[in-house]
Amino acid sequence: MPNALQEVPDVEEKPVTERQSSRVLRYLTLAVAALLLLGSGWTAAILATGRTPNDTSAEAGFARDMSRHHAQAVEMAMVAYAKGADPAVRQMGYDMALTQQAQIGQMQRWLQEWELLPTGSRPAMAWMSDGAQPGPDGLMPGMATREQIIGLHEARGSEVDRIFLELMITHHLGGIHMADAVLTMSDRPEVLKMAEAMKRLQQQEITEMRQLQQARP
């Protein structure tokens, strides 16, 4: 005579297995849907941003060179903020240092996202289409010489204001030239947006610095 107790697991096991299969199927369906959504998102991102910049691209060159260009501006701005005699010059130095340091961070983040090193093997400005080259001292357009930077550090009082305004106007003009170059060469939205913002702000600051120069006794 068959044992009735042995029949019970066979009767109950089938619905449990069906429930488990249904749950697994549901999870797989959701997983596939999620992957499809992610895939479409990646595709949209690629289409929106274009190709990923390589080591010799204009975007990589701009990010590297402008980071170096900005670093000198931050140094000069911090001297103006700490030692300037004119409160307007000191405030301008403070604002410039914050803005350009933040932009350096953004450009270095691009290089990380593009899996590129902070420095490249090509000479400075080699990415620019107009054939521009650093000066004989290796400096990019607008950058102050080491002697000029030392002179700014050693200056006192209103002389800090005078030297800073002269050097920074020239520095900004060089930066605008680099921004103009990448605007004609890149199709990356984030690079174009940054370059446009740099150009607009630095043009505004040049106007303000020239007004400060004219107001000096």
Order of alpha helices (4+ residues) and beta strands (2+ residues): alpha-alpha-alpha-alpha-alpha-alpha
